[in-house]
């Protein structure tokens, strides 16, 4: 697995998104999973999967602290594309333990606490979602943030022991929104209120003109630490 990314990057780098999805679906039948945060990039990929191959599993993580608009988008997306998005939840015992020991809004107190919360609410459920799969499709793009500007189409995720595929890695924000507009893809209305990147409600704020598109996530932290751990490099 670890040697595959370089070969696959050379082989697939000039293919269309639909062709990339078809390649992995054909090479790894029933072992491909797409994780969506219901963001703009993920909605583009969901639309492509709905058109290309509905055998690709689509999952999302409900941390328990999401925006109502995100929940509504899940339902609208399922209805629009006639698909089912499987929802994974954190372990209730772990959430209770964390909150009772650290407080309901522990993430504001320290980076350590914030990463603990992300681990309980996101990373552990993700491990269950990825288990038994070999290909992990993502909506990551290079121009999203300084922590993502060197991603490739195919990478090996050592944390989860899985091939990670980023079909939109070279796409710009403008390309994403042109696609959403042209294909009439449903999206989170919070994007129209200056929320370019949407996660948990208490950890997401609108951004100011000229700010990095992920500057509204964990805004109290240094930009170099602002990842929840799902995409640790």
PyMOL commands that set and color helices and strands:
alter all, ss='L'
color gray80, all
select helices_A, chain A and resi 4-12+17-27+40-52+68-81+92-102+106-108+111-130+142-144+173-183+189-193+201-203+223-225
alter helices_A, ss='H'
color red, helices_A
select strands_A, chain A and resi 32-35+57-62+86-89+135-138+154-157+162-166
alter strands_A, ss='S'
color yellow, strands_A
deselect
rebuild
show_as cartoon
